[in-house]
Amino acid sequence: METKKKTVLTYGTFDLLHFGHLEILRRAKEMGDFLIVGLSTDRFNEIKGKQCVHDYQTRKNMLEAVKYADLIIPEEDWEQKTKDVQDHHVDLFIMGDDWAGKFDYLKDYCEVKYLPRTKGISTTKLKALL
Ligand code: C2G
């Protein structure tokens, strides 16, 4: 009997893709069968106050090369998560624990888990090295 495929959803900017990003994508994928990544658009990064090295298409191309990511969707605003969860029949929402508690409203629609960030690496650190 086919067991229902578990869909997982996470969001981020994923600029200068690094090991910390891969680690959350790996763990998120391992908790289900299909991982959707909401990738912040360049416009949304402006709203988030994030200066990116790579534009959306480049960040999308890099994520599509990551075996854990099954589908990349654009993240354009703070409001779309509930609709994304419903439209894609998401079972589990994952974010790094720097966001702990921020998306608990999604518990009405799916499981919500915050995973420990990978220590010692960040896009900000990498930019300082560049
Ligand atoms: N991350 C991590 N360990 C690091 C760096 C990042 O686990 N050393 C995780 C973050 O916690 C986040 C994901 O990687 O879950 C993506 O990080 P960012 O690209 O910095 O995303 P952010 O700007 O936090 O955007 O609506 C949610 C936002 O779009 C999240």
Backbone and ligand atoms as CSV (ligand in chain L), in Angstrom:
chain,resi,resn,atom,element,x,y,z
A,1,MET,N,N,0.869,-1.187,0.000
A,1,MET,CA,C,0.000,0.000,0.000
A,1,MET,C,C,0.910,1.244,0.000
A,2,GLU,N,N,0.650,2.157,-0.969
A,2,GLU,CA,C,1.469,3.362,-1.083
A,2,GLU,C,C,1.276,4.234,0.176
A,3,THR,N,N,2.371,4.552,0.894
A,3,THR,CA,C,2.199,5.501,2.018
A,3,THR,C,C,2.202,6.923,1.425
A,4,LYS,N,N,1.385,7.819,2.029
A,4,LYS,CA,C,1.266,9.196,1.517
A,4,LYS,C,C,2.646,9.867,1.534
A,5,LYS,N,N,2.959,10.574,0.434
A,5,LYS,CA,C,4.227,11.281,0.345
A,5,LYS,C,C,4.179,12.470,1.294
A,6,LYS,N,N,5.242,12.640,2.114
A,6,LYS,CA,C,5.283,13.739,3.067
A,6,LYS,C,C,5.985,14.929,2.407
A,7,THR,N,N,5.247,16.052,2.328
A,7,THR,CA,C,5.796,17.261,1.705
A,7,THR,C,C,6.302,18.214,2.778
A,8,VAL,N,N,7.553,18.671,2.565
A,8,VAL,CA,C,8.212,19.585,3.500
A,8,VAL,C,C,8.436,20.922,2.799
A,9,LEU,N,N,8.340,22.020,3.548
A,9,LEU,CA,C,8.498,23.368,2.973
A,9,LEU,C,C,9.433,24.183,3.855
A,10,THR,N,N,10.347,24.913,3.194
A,10,THR,CA,C,11.192,25.869,3.910
A,10,THR,C,C,11.418,27.086,3.038
A,11,TYR,N,N,11.925,28.170,3.617
A,11,TYR,CA,C,12.124,29.419,2.868
A,11,TYR,C,C,13.507,29.968,3.184
A,12,GLY,N,N,14.009,30.769,2.245
A,12,GLY,CA,C,15.251,31.478,2.545
A,12,GLY,C,C,15.774,32.254,1.356
A,13,THR,N,N,16.837,33.005,1.593
A,13,THR,CA,C,17.517,33.762,0.543
A,13,THR,C,C,18.575,32.908,-0.144
A,14,PHE,N,N,19.264,32.086,0.622
A,14,PHE,CA,C,20.276,31.145,0.113
A,14,PHE,C,C,21.299,31.843,-0.793
A,15,ASP,N,N,21.769,33.004,-0.354
A,15,ASP,CA,C,22.805,33.710,-1.116
A,15,ASP,C,C,24.168,33.104,-0.776
A,16,LEU,N,N,25.081,33.043,-1.797
A,16,LEU,CA,C,26.406,32.417,-1.549
A,16,LEU,C,C,26.192,31.071,-0.870
A,17,LEU,N,N,25.467,30.208,-1.535
A,17,LEU,CA,C,25.071,28.902,-0.992
A,17,LEU,C,C,26.241,28.247,-0.244
A,18,HIS,N,N,26.012,27.876,0.994
A,18,HIS,CA,C,27.104,27.317,1.799
A,18,HIS,C,C,26.617,26.114,2.610
A,19,PHE,N,N,27.548,25.527,3.366
A,19,PHE,CA,C,27.312,24.280,4.088
A,19,PHE,C,C,26.127,24.382,5.055
A,20,GLY,N,N,25.972,25.546,5.665
A,20,GLY,CA,C,24.844,25.722,6.599
A,20,GLY,C,C,23.511,25.598,5.881
A,21,HIS,N,N,23.461,26.142,4.658
A,21,HIS,CA,C,22.237,26.014,3.851
A,21,HIS,C,C,22.004,24.548,3.473
A,22,LEU,N,N,23.089,23.882,3.053
A,22,LEU,CA,C,22.951,22.475,2.637
A,22,LEU,C,C,22.479,21.613,3.805
A,23,GLU,N,N,22.974,21.933,4.999
A,23,GLU,CA,C,22.630,21.139,6.177
A,23,GLU,C,C,21.145,21.271,6.541
A,24,ILE,N,N,20.576,22.445,6.388
A,24,ILE,CA,C,19.143,22.547,6.723
A,24,ILE,C,C,18.310,21.902,5.623
A,25,LEU,N,N,18.763,22.020,4.377
A,25,LEU,CA,C,18.034,21.377,3.273
A,25,LEU,C,C,18.119,19.857,3.404
A,26,ARG,N,N,19.291,19.358,3.796
A,26,ARG,CA,C,19.459,17.898,3.976
A,26,ARG,C,C,18.517,17.400,5.063
A,27,ARG,N,N,18.542,18.073,6.235
A,27,ARG,CA,C,17.716,17.623,7.358
A,27,ARG,C,C,16.237,17.728,7.024
A,28,ALA,N,N,15.862,18.830,6.354
A,28,ALA,CA,C,14.445,19.011,5.996
A,28,ALA,C,C,13.993,17.888,5.061
A,29,LYS,N,N,14.821,17.577,4.064
A,29,LYS,CA,C,14.444,16.525,3.104
A,29,LYS,C,C,14.348,15.165,3.795
A,30,GLU,N,N,15.261,14.932,4.737
A,30,GLU,CA,C,15.282,13.632,5.437
A,30,GLU,C,C,14.056,13.442,6.330
A,31,MET,N,N,13.337,14.525,6.591
A,31,MET,CA,C,12.141,14.414,7.443
A,31,MET,C,C,10.883,14.162,6.621
A,32,GLY,N,N,11.039,14.084,5.292
A,32,GLY,CA,C,9.880,13.845,4.413
A,32,GLY,C,C,10.323,13.180,3.124
A,33,ASP,N,N,9.464,13.401,2.076
A,33,ASP,CA,C,9.777,12.765,0.778
A,33,ASP,C,C,10.002,13.791,-0.329
A,34,PHE,N,N,9.410,14.999,-0.141
A,34,PHE,CA,C,9.459,16.007,-1.197
A,34,PHE,C,C,9.690,17.354,-0.522
A,35,LEU,N,N,10.776,18.050,-0.932
A,35,LEU,CA,C,11.109,19.321,-0.278
A,35,LEU,C,C,10.892,20.492,-1.232
A,36,ILE,N,N,10.031,21.401,-0.801
A,36,ILE,CA,C,9.796,22.639,-1.551
A,36,ILE,C,C,10.577,23.755,-0.868
A,37,VAL,N,N,11.299,24.544,-1.661
A,37,VAL,CA,C,12.055,25.669,-1.107
A,37,VAL,C,C,11.469,26.974,-1.648
A,38,GLY,N,N,10.994,27.821,-0.741
A,38,GLY,CA,C,10.517,29.163,-1.103
A,38,GLY,C,C,11.729,30.079,-1.136
A,39,LEU,N,N,12.119,30.479,-2.344
A,39,LEU,CA,C,13.353,31.264,-2.499
A,39,LEU,C,C,13.017,32.754,-2.590
A,40,SER,N,N,13.603,33.524,-1.682
A,40,SER,CA,C,13.293,34.964,-1.656
A,40,SER,C,C,13.665,35.632,-2.978
A,41,THR,N,N,12.723,36.376,-3.546
A,41,THR,CA,C,13.020,37.119,-4.783
A,41,THR,C,C,13.933,38.296,-4.439
A,42,ASP,N,N,14.505,38.914,-5.472
A,42,ASP,CA,C,15.373,40.079,-5.245
A,42,ASP,C,C,14.566,41.204,-4.588
A,43,ARG,N,N,13.321,41.355,-5.048
A,43,ARG,CA,C,12.450,42.410,-4.479
A,43,ARG,C,C,12.181,42.127,-3.007
A,44,PHE,N,N,11.897,40.880,-2.655
A,44,PHE,CA,C,11.603,40.539,-1.252
A,44,PHE,C,C,12.853,40.709,-0.395
A,45,ASN,N,N,14.032,40.424,-0.985
A,45,ASN,CA,C,15.265,40.633,-0.211
A,45,ASN,C,C,15.429,42.103,0.153
A,46,GLU,N,N,14.986,42.988,-0.757
A,46,GLU,CA,C,15.033,44.429,-0.444
A,46,GLU,C,C,14.128,44.696,0.763
A,47,ILE,N,N,12.944,44.072,0.719
A,47,ILE,CA,C,11.996,44.234,1.844
A,47,ILE,C,C,12.612,43.687,3.136
A,48,LYS,N,N,13.352,42.560,3.021
A,48,LYS,CA,C,14.003,41.965,4.196
A,48,LYS,C,C,15.257,42.743,4.590
A,49,GLY,N,N,15.650,43.692,3.725
A,49,GLY,CA,C,16.851,44.477,4.005
A,49,GLY,C,C,18.125,43.696,3.775
A,50,LYS,N,N,18.044,42.704,2.862
A,50,LYS,CA,C,19.225,41.866,2.569
A,50,LYS,C,C,19.856,42.281,1.232
A,51,GLN,N,N,21.168,42.552,1.294
A,51,GLN,CA,C,21.938,42.837,0.071
A,51,GLN,C,C,22.482,41.499,-0.436
A,52,CYS,N,N,22.114,41.069,-1.636
A,52,CYS,CA,C,22.589,39.765,-2.136
A,52,CYS,C,C,23.732,39.922,-3.131
A,53,VAL,N,N,24.648,38.951,-3.137
A,53,VAL,CA,C,25.688,38.875,-4.169
A,53,VAL,C,C,25.064,38.332,-5.453
A,54,HIS,N,N,24.253,37.256,-5.297
A,54,HIS,CA,C,23.645,36.605,-6.474
A,54,HIS,C,C,22.195,37.033,-6.637
A,55,ASP,N,N,21.779,37.177,-7.906
A,55,ASP,CA,C,20.363,37.516,-8.160
A,55,ASP,C,C,19.514,36.237,-8.032
A,56,TYR,N,N,18.191,36.430,-8.162
A,56,TYR,CA,C,17.259,35.316,-7.940
A,56,TYR,C,C,17.566,34.132,-8.853
A,57,GLN,N,N,17.743,34.397,-10.149
A,57,GLN,CA,C,17.941,33.299,-11.109
A,57,GLN,C,C,19.198,32.497,-10.760
A,58,THR,N,N,20.268,33.192,-10.373
A,58,THR,CA,C,21.512,32.490,-10.007
A,58,THR,C,C,21.299,31.679,-8.736
A,59,ARG,N,N,20.642,32.274,-7.744
A,59,ARG,CA,C,20.389,31.545,-6.492
A,59,ARG,C,C,19.465,30.347,-6.758
A,60,LYS,N,N,18.518,30.516,-7.683
A,60,LYS,CA,C,17.613,29.412,-8.056
A,60,LYS,C,C,18.398,28.304,-8.759
A,61,ASN,N,N,19.260,28.675,-9.715
A,61,ASN,CA,C,20.074,27.683,-10.432
A,61,ASN,C,C,20.926,26.877,-9.456
A,62,MET,N,N,21.489,27.575,-8.459
A,62,MET,CA,C,22.353,26.878,-7.500
A,62,MET,C,C,21.532,25.891,-6.662
A,63,LEU,N,N,20.342,26.338,-6.230
A,63,LEU,CA,C,19.483,25.457,-5.414
A,63,LEU,C,C,19.003,24.257,-6.225
A,64,GLU,N,N,18.740,24.469,-7.506
A,64,GLU,CA,C,18.255,23.358,-8.349
A,64,GLU,C,C,19.334,22.301,-8.536
A,65,ALA,N,N,20.579,22.670,-8.269
A,65,ALA,CA,C,21.681,21.702,-8.361
A,65,ALA,C,C,21.830,20.890,-7.074
A,66,VAL,N,N,21.047,21.271,-6.055
A,66,VAL,CA,C,21.129,20.583,-4.755
A,66,VAL,C,C,20.114,19.440,-4.734
A,67,LYS,N,N,20.612,18.227,-4.515
A,67,LYS,CA,C,19.744,17.034,-4.666
A,67,LYS,C,C,18.573,17.039,-3.674
A,68,TYR,N,N,18.693,17.770,-2.536
A,68,TYR,CA,C,17.629,17.733,-1.528
A,68,TYR,C,C,16.401,18.533,-1.954
A,69,ALA,N,N,16.629,19.557,-2.826
A,69,ALA,CA,C,15.533,20.479,-3.192
A,69,ALA,C,C,14.777,19.912,-4.383
A,70,ASP,N,N,13.464,19.663,-4.186
A,70,ASP,CA,C,12.676,19.063,-5.281
A,70,ASP,C,C,11.926,20.100,-6.102
A,71,LEU,N,N,11.555,21.206,-5.464
A,71,LEU,CA,C,10.809,22.257,-6.176
A,71,LEU,C,C,11.185,23.604,-5.560
A,72,ILE,N,N,11.470,24.567,-6.424
A,72,ILE,CA,C,11.786,25.927,-5.953
A,72,ILE,C,C,10.618,26.830,-6.333
A,73,ILE,N,N,10.065,27.546,-5.346
A,73,ILE,CA,C,8.998,28.513,-5.653
A,73,ILE,C,C,9.471,29.891,-5.183
A,74,PRO,N,N,8.993,30.977,-5.808
A,74,PRO,CA,C,9.430,32.308,-5.387
A,74,PRO,C,C,8.780,32.708,-4.068
A,75,GLU,N,N,9.576,33.339,-3.200
A,75,GLU,CA,C,9.031,33.931,-1.974
A,75,GLU,C,C,9.019,35.437,-2.187
A,76,GLU,N,N,7.795,36.000,-2.288
A,76,GLU,CA,C,7.677,37.428,-2.662
A,76,GLU,C,C,7.272,38.328,-1.518
A,77,ASP,N,N,6.696,37.702,-0.445
A,77,ASP,CA,C,6.258,38.540,0.688
A,77,ASP,C,C,6.159,37.687,1.955
A,78,TRP,N,N,5.864,38.381,3.084
A,78,TRP,CA,C,5.750,37.670,4.372
A,78,TRP,C,C,4.415,36.919,4.479
A,79,GLU,N,N,3.454,37.285,3.616
A,79,GLU,CA,C,2.091,36.781,3.807
A,79,GLU,C,C,1.797,35.445,3.108
A,80,GLN,N,N,2.663,34.996,2.209
A,80,GLN,CA,C,2.272,33.886,1.322
A,80,GLN,C,C,2.378,32.486,1.931
A,81,LYS,N,N,2.977,32.359,3.099
A,81,LYS,CA,C,3.286,31.019,3.623
A,81,LYS,C,C,2.018,30.157,3.814
A,82,THR,N,N,0.964,30.742,4.395
A,82,THR,CA,C,-0.256,29.958,4.644
A,82,THR,C,C,-0.824,29.421,3.330
A,83,LYS,N,N,-0.863,30.287,2.312
A,83,LYS,CA,C,-1.384,29.861,1.005
A,83,LYS,C,C,-0.471,28.802,0.387
A,84,ASP,N,N,0.839,28.989,0.498
A,84,ASP,CA,C,1.784,27.994,-0.038
A,84,ASP,C,C,1.568,26.633,0.637
A,85,VAL,N,N,1.389,26.662,1.974
A,85,VAL,CA,C,1.197,25.409,2.722
A,85,VAL,C,C,-0.061,24.704,2.230
A,86,GLN,N,N,-1.117,25.492,2.010
A,86,GLN,CA,C,-2.383,24.887,1.558
A,86,GLN,C,C,-2.286,24.435,0.098
A,87,ASP,N,N,-1.785,25.298,-0.764
A,87,ASP,CA,C,-1.721,24.969,-2.201
A,87,ASP,C,C,-0.866,23.733,-2.478
A,88,HIS,N,N,0.202,23.565,-1.691
A,88,HIS,CA,C,1.124,22.449,-1.953
A,88,HIS,C,C,0.913,21.274,-0.996
A,89,HIS,N,N,-0.172,21.356,-0.221
A,89,HIS,CA,C,-0.498,20.265,0.728
A,89,HIS,C,C,0.718,19.907,1.585
A,90,VAL,N,N,1.310,20.929,2.181
A,90,VAL,CA,C,2.535,20.753,2.985
A,90,VAL,C,C,2.192,20.084,4.315
A,91,ASP,N,N,3.024,19.095,4.691
A,91,ASP,CA,C,2.829,18.391,5.972
A,91,ASP,C,C,3.727,18.952,7.073
A,92,LEU,N,N,4.893,19.468,6.650
A,92,LEU,CA,C,5.890,19.902,7.638
A,92,LEU,C,C,6.586,21.173,7.154
A,93,PHE,N,N,6.602,22.176,8.034
A,93,PHE,CA,C,7.298,23.444,7.732
A,93,PHE,C,C,8.564,23.475,8.575
A,94,ILE,N,N,9.694,23.769,7.936
A,94,ILE,CA,C,10.994,23.767,8.612
A,94,ILE,C,C,11.656,25.129,8.450
A,95,MET,N,N,12.261,25.636,9.552
A,95,MET,CA,C,13.134,26.817,9.469
A,95,MET,C,C,14.246,26.632,10.484
A,96,GLY,N,N,15.351,27.346,10.277
A,96,GLY,CA,C,16.427,27.346,11.261
A,96,GLY,C,C,15.933,28.032,12.525
A,97,ASP,N,N,16.561,27.690,13.663
A,97,ASP,CA,C,16.013,28.173,14.947
A,97,ASP,C,C,16.303,29.644,15.226
A,98,ASP,N,N,16.963,30.350,14.293
A,98,ASP,CA,C,17.023,31.809,14.417
A,98,ASP,C,C,15.615,32.380,14.202
A,99,TRP,N,N,14.717,31.560,13.672
A,99,TRP,CA,C,13.321,31.951,13.437
A,99,TRP,C,C,12.364,31.320,14.445
A,100,ALA,N,N,12.920,30.706,15.482
A,100,ALA,CA,C,12.079,29.955,16.433
A,100,ALA,C,C,10.864,30.776,16.872
A,101,GLY,N,N,9.688,30.188,16.737
A,101,GLY,CA,C,8.444,30.823,17.195
A,101,GLY,C,C,7.798,31.753,16.183
A,102,LYS,N,N,8.580,32.226,15.212
A,102,LYS,CA,C,8.071,33.275,14.305
A,102,LYS,C,C,6.958,32.767,13.368
A,103,PHE,N,N,6.911,31.483,13.114
A,103,PHE,CA,C,5.939,30.964,12.142
A,103,PHE,C,C,4.997,29.941,12.779
A,104,ASP,N,N,4.797,30.067,14.107
A,104,ASP,CA,C,3.930,29.104,14.806
A,104,ASP,C,C,2.484,29.188,14.349
A,105,TYR,N,N,2.080,30.309,13.737
A,105,TYR,CA,C,0.703,30.425,13.219
A,105,TYR,C,C,0.409,29.342,12.178
A,106,LEU,N,N,1.506,28.793,11.571
A,106,LEU,CA,C,1.304,27.746,10.542
A,106,LEU,C,C,0.898,26.404,11.171
A,107,LYS,N,N,0.984,26.324,12.509
A,107,LYS,CA,C,0.627,25.053,13.188
A,107,LYS,C,C,-0.837,24.691,12.976
A,108,ASP,N,N,-1.641,25.674,12.567
A,108,ASP,CA,C,-3.052,25.396,12.239
A,108,ASP,C,C,-3.173,24.583,10.952
A,109,TYR,N,N,-2.083,24.547,10.161
A,109,TYR,CA,C,-2.161,23.925,8.822
A,109,TYR,C,C,-1.190,22.767,8.650
A,110,CYS,N,N,-0.093,22.781,9.389
A,110,CYS,CA,C,0.922,21.722,9.228
A,110,CYS,C,C,1.805,21.687,10.477
A,111,GLU,N,N,2.687,20.678,10.510
A,111,GLU,CA,C,3.665,20.595,11.594
A,111,GLU,C,C,4.689,21.718,11.371
A,112,VAL,N,N,5.212,22.296,12.460
A,112,VAL,CA,C,6.219,23.359,12.355
A,112,VAL,C,C,7.413,22.956,13.212
A,113,LYS,N,N,8.612,22.947,12.598
A,113,LYS,CA,C,9.817,22.586,13.354
A,113,LYS,C,C,10.939,23.590,13.050
A,114,TYR,N,N,11.664,23.974,14.103
A,114,TYR,CA,C,12.824,24.869,13.932
A,114,TYR,C,C,14.057,24.038,14.262
A,115,LEU,N,N,15.008,24.007,13.331
A,115,LEU,CA,C,16.197,23.150,13.515
A,115,LEU,C,C,17.414,23.999,13.879
A,116,PRO,N,N,18.312,23.459,14.691
A,116,PRO,CA,C,19.509,24.223,15.079
A,116,PRO,C,C,20.300,24.704,13.857
A,117,ARG,N,N,20.701,25.960,13.881
A,117,ARG,CA,C,21.542,26.472,12.795
A,117,ARG,C,C,22.898,25.780,12.833
A,118,THR,N,N,23.561,25.711,11.651
A,118,THR,CA,C,24.922,25.169,11.585
A,118,THR,C,C,25.886,26.245,12.060
A,119,LYS,N,N,26.664,25.892,13.067
A,119,LYS,CA,C,27.563,26.889,13.673
A,119,LYS,C,C,28.744,27.233,12.766
A,120,GLY,N,N,29.231,28.490,12.883
A,120,GLY,CA,C,30.497,28.862,12.270
A,120,GLY,C,C,30.429,29.287,10.821
A,121,ILE,N,N,29.209,29.291,10.227
A,121,ILE,CA,C,29.138,29.702,8.820
A,121,ILE,C,C,27.907,30.583,8.610
A,122,SER,N,N,28.115,31.612,7.832
A,122,SER,CA,C,26.972,32.469,7.465
A,122,SER,C,C,27.353,33.250,6.203
A,123,THR,N,N,26.352,33.680,5.474
A,123,THR,CA,C,26.626,34.462,4.268
A,123,THR,C,C,27.378,35.741,4.647
A,124,THR,N,N,27.007,36.304,5.796
A,124,THR,CA,C,27.674,37.545,6.238
A,124,THR,C,C,29.172,37.299,6.424
A,125,LYS,N,N,29.504,36.141,7.047
A,125,LYS,CA,C,30.928,35.790,7.263
A,125,LYS,C,C,31.631,35.627,5.917
A,126,LEU,N,N,30.953,34.953,4.984
A,126,LEU,CA,C,31.589,34.689,3.679
A,126,LEU,C,C,31.846,36.004,2.941
A,127,LYS,N,N,30.854,36.927,3.059
A,127,LYS,CA,C,31.021,38.224,2.378
A,127,LYS,C,C,32.229,38.961,2.924
A,128,ALA,N,N,32.432,38.860,4.245
A,128,ALA,CA,C,33.570,39.548,4.886
A,128,ALA,C,C,34.891,38.980,4.349
A,129,LEU,N,N,34.868,37.688,3.988
A,129,LEU,CA,C,36.095,37.046,3.477
A,129,LEU,C,C,36.340,37.411,2.010
A,130,LEU,N,N,35.262,37.761,1.281
A,130,LEU,CA,C,35.399,37.991,-0.171
A,130,LEU,C,C,36.155,39.303,-0.433
L,1,C2G,N1,N,20.842,28.500,8.151
L,1,C2G,C1,C,21.370,27.528,8.995
L,1,C2G,N2,N,22.661,27.625,9.382
L,1,C2G,C2,C,23.448,28.649,8.957
L,1,C2G,C3,C,22.912,29.632,8.093
L,1,C2G,C4,C,21.591,29.529,7.695
L,1,C2G,O1,O,20.666,26.579,9.397
L,1,C2G,N3,N,24.733,28.707,9.370
L,1,C2G,C5,C,19.420,28.372,7.756
L,1,C2G,C6,C,18.556,29.519,8.252
L,1,C2G,O2,O,18.188,29.311,9.609
L,1,C2G,C7,C,17.377,29.442,7.296
L,1,C2G,C8,C,18.026,28.919,5.986
L,1,C2G,O3,O,19.323,28.404,6.349
L,1,C2G,O4,O,16.426,28.485,7.761
L,1,C2G,C9,C,18.197,30.006,4.951
L,1,C2G,O5,O,18.944,31.054,5.542
L,1,C2G,P1,P,18.894,32.507,4.830
L,1,C2G,O6,O,19.180,32.346,3.381
L,1,C2G,O7,O,19.698,33.457,5.662
L,1,C2G,O8,O,17.355,32.835,4.950
L,1,C2G,P2,P,16.652,34.037,5.742
L,1,C2G,O9,O,17.174,35.331,5.282
L,1,C2G,O10,O,16.685,33.670,7.167
L,1,C2G,O11,O,15.167,33.949,5.127
L,1,C2G,O12,O,10.471,33.850,5.221
L,1,C2G,C10,C,11.661,33.307,5.760
L,1,C2G,C11,C,12.869,34.030,5.220
L,1,C2G,O13,O,12.847,34.045,3.808
L,1,C2G,C12,C,14.128,33.339,5.731
